[in-house]
Structures are given as C-alpha cells and as structure tokens.
Amino acid sequence: MVIEKDIKIAYNRITMNEKNNHKKYHIVTMGCQMNKSDSERIATIFEQYNCISTDDWKDADFIIMNT
C-alpha cells in the first residue's frame, strides 16, 4: 500500500527532532463505503507508529482527508 510509505516519511520528518513520539492524527472520511474501509486501514498504520487518534483536528499532528 503506497500510503504506508507516505505515512512513514511524514512521521519521520515530524518526529526527527522531537522526543515525544506519541503524535496525534485526525482522519476525515467523505464518499463511499470503500473510503471508510481505507480510513480504517490508514488509522491502523498510524497506530503502528504509536500515534493516537483525536476527534479535534486542531490537536492533530497529521490531518488526513480521504475522499
């Protein structure tokens, strides 16, 4: 899955100079049911990097808009 590579690159750039590795992510999903499934897969990848989901996009280090 290409998105996994992109998440890894973005995660490494954000955490390069920071000691706290528990970053937050927010996913906005629009469109069909397959987008919901893809968003769940994306969330799983973020969780593998010890990221935490947040309902408030203002608190997120990563914001994903899946359309």
C-alpha positions in Angstrom: 0.0 0.0 0.0 1.6 3.2 -1.1 0.0 5.3 1.7 2.1 3.3 4.3 5.3 4.6 2.7 4.0 8.2 2.7 2.9 8.0 6.3 6.4 6.7 7.3 8.1 9.5 5.5 5.9 12.2 7.1 6.1 10.6 10.5 9.9 10.5 10.4 10.1 14.2 9.3 7.8 15.3 12.1 9.5 13.3 14.9 13.1 13.8 13.7 13.9 16.4 16.4 11.2 15.6 19.0 11.4 13.3 22.0 7.7 12.7 22.3 6.8 10.0 19.8 3.0 9.9 20.6 1.7 12.1 17.8 -2.0 12.6 17.1 -3.8 12.1 13.9 -7.3 13.0 12.6 -9.0 11.4 9.6 -11.8 13.0 7.7 -13.6 10.5 5.5 -16.0 11.5 2.7 -17.6 9.5 0.0 -18.4 5.8 -0.4 -18.1 2.9 2.0 -14.7 1.9 0.5 -13.3 5.2 1.7 -14.4 4.3 5.3 -12.5 1.0 4.9 -9.4 2.8 3.6 -9.6 5.2 6.5 -9.6 2.3 8.9 -6.5 0.9 7.2 -4.8 4.3 7.4 -5.6 4.5 11.1 -4.1 1.1 11.7 -0.9 2.3 10.1 -0.8 5.3 12.3 -1.3 3.2 15.4 1.6 1.0 14.4 3.7 4.2 14.8 2.2 4.8 18.3 0.1 7.6 17.1 -3.2 8.5 18.9 -6.4 9.3 17.2 -8.0 12.7 18.1 -11.5 14.0 17.3 -10.3 17.6 17.3 -8.3 18.4 14.1 -6.7 21.3 15.9 -4.9 18.9 18.2 -3.6 16.7 15.3 -0.1 16.5 14.1 -1.4 14.7 11.0 -4.7 15.5 9.2 -5.8 13.1 6.5 -8.7 14.0 4.2 -9.8 10.8 2.5 -12.2 11.4 -0.4 
